[in-house]
């Protein structure tokens, strides 16, 4: 019972932080709300006894991605000298995409046999299972994400690279 109450508290924190991240007009505040939402996800991992995933969530997502995002926001403001536009004309496609995604997630949750999934838990170490899956079944998606992140990093460097005269190199 207590775990359920704690879960719902963290679920509310995650949902509230995600909503504030989306509706915030300041990019820096949005990044901070993202950190709060990711912290809530780490707390849910702790409730599920997935301590390795909780640690990865804090170290990689909060400790690296959010800090890098905040760094890029501050660096971009220094380079351009102006604020980025927060709103655009894509509200209707965004709402449609969000509703479609929400519907698919809810459909998947309702069609999953949770009792069977919970009963199939093994005593094997979760970290070993994750490591085995990342190096066997999911090695291609794992490497594809690595290449995508590398391409994004190179693209960010190209965008901000300028010489002393203010011209792109």
C-alpha positions in Angstrom: 0.0 0.0 0.0 2.8 2.4 0.9 4.6 1.6 -2.3 1.5 2.5 -4.3 1.2 5.8 -2.6 4.8 6.6 -3.1 4.5 5.6 -6.8 1.6 7.9 -7.3 3.4 10.8 -5.7 6.4 10.3 -8.0 4.0 9.8 -11.0 2.4 13.1 -10.2 5.9 14.7 -9.9 6.9 13.3 -13.3 3.7 14.4 -15.0 3.8 17.8 -13.5 7.4 18.3 -14.3 6.9 17.1 -17.9 3.9 19.5 -18.3 5.9 22.4 -16.9 8.8 21.5 -19.2 6.6 21.8 -22.2 4.7 24.9 -21.3 7.6 26.9 -19.8 8.5 29.9 -21.9 12.2 29.9 -20.8 14.5 27.2 -22.2 16.6 27.2 -19.1 13.6 26.5 -16.9 12.5 23.8 -19.3 15.8 22.1 -18.8 15.4 22.2 -15.1 11.9 20.8 -15.3 13.3 18.0 -17.5 15.8 17.2 -14.7 13.0 17.0 -12.2 11.0 14.7 -14.4 14.1 12.4 -15.0 14.7 12.4 -11.2 11.1 11.1 -10.7 11.8 8.4 -13.3 14.9 7.4 -11.3 12.8 7.2 -8.1 10.3 4.9 -9.9 13.2 2.7 -10.9 14.2 2.5 -7.2 10.7 1.5 -6.3 10.9 -1.3 -8.9 14.2 -2.5 -7.3 16.1 -1.6 -10.5 18.9 0.2 -8.8 21.3 -0.1 -11.7 18.8 1.7 -14.0 18.1 4.3 -11.3 21.9 5.0 -11.2 22.2 5.2 -14.9 19.2 7.5 -15.0 20.8 9.9 -12.6 24.4 9.7 -13.9 23.7 9.7 -17.7 20.4 11.6 -18.1 20.5 14.1 -15.3 24.2 14.3 -14.8 25.2 14.4 -18.4 22.3 15.2 -20.8 20.6 17.9 -18.7 23.9 19.5 -17.8 25.0 19.5 -21.4 21.6 20.9 -22.4 21.9 23.8 -19.9 25.5 24.4 -21.1 24.4 24.5 -24.8 21.5 26.9 -23.9 23.9 29.3 -22.2 26.5 28.9 -24.9 23.9 29.6 -27.7 22.7 32.8 -26.0 26.3 34.0 -25.8 27.0 33.3 -29.5 23.8 34.7 -31.0 23.2 37.4 -28.4 19.4 36.9 -28.7 16.7 34.7 -27.2 15.4 31.7 -29.2 11.8 31.8 -30.2 9.8 29.4 -27.9 6.6 29.1 -29.8 5.8 28.3 -33.4 2.9 27.5 -35.6 3.1 23.7 -35.2 0.7 23.5 -32.3 -2.0 21.4 -34.1 0.5 18.8 -35.4 2.1 18.6 -32.0 -1.3 18.0 -30.3 -2.3 15.4 -32.8 1.1 13.6 -32.5 0.9 13.8 -28.7 -2.6 12.3 -28.6 -1.7 9.5 -31.0 1.4 8.7 -28.9 -0.6 8.7 -25.7 -3.2 6.5 -27.3 -0.6 4.0 -28.4 1.0 3.9 -25.0 -2.3 3.4 -23.3 -3.3 0.6 -25.7 0.0 -1.2 -25.1 -0.5 -0.9 -21.3 -4.1 -2.2 -21.4 -3.2 -5.1 -23.7 -0.2 -6.3 -21.5 -0.8 -9.1 -19.1 0.9 -7.6 -16.1 0.2 -10.5 -13.7 2.0 -12.9 -16.0 4.9 -10.5 -16.5 5.3 -10.0 -12.8 5.1 -13.7 -12.1 7.9 -14.4 -14.7 10.5 -12.4 -12.6 13.7 -14.4 -12.1 16.2 -14.2 -9.3 18.9 -13.4 -11.8 20.7 -10.1 -11.4 18.9 -7.4 -13.4 22.2 -5.8 -14.3 23.5 -9.0 -15.9 20.2 -9.3 -17.8 20.5 -5.7 -19.1 24.2 -6.2 -20.1 23.4 -9.5 -21.9 20.5 -7.9 -23.8 22.6 -4.9 -24.8 25.3 -7.1 -26.2 23.1 -9.6 -28.0 19.5 -8.8 -28.9 19.8 -5.0 -28.8 23.3 -4.4 -30.0 22.3 -2.8 -33.3 19.8 -0.3 -31.8 22.4 0.4 -29.1 25.1 1.2 -31.6 22.6 3.2 -33.8 21.9 5.4 -30.9 25.6 5.9 -30.3 26.2 6.9 -34.0 23.1 9.3 -33.8 24.5 11.0 -30.7 27.9 11.3 -32.3 26.3 12.9 -35.4 24.3 15.3 -33.2 27.5 16.3 -31.4 29.4 16.9 -34.7 26.4 18.9 -36.0 26.4 21.0 -32.9 30.1 21.7 -33.2 29.6 22.7 -36.9 26.7 25.0 -36.0 28.6 27.0 -33.4 32.1 26.9 -35.0 33.1 30.4 -36.0 36.5 32.1 -36.5 37.5 35.4 -35.0 35.8 37.5 -37.7 32.4 36.0 -36.9 32.4 33.9 -40.1 31.8 30.2 -40.1 34.8 28.0 -40.6 
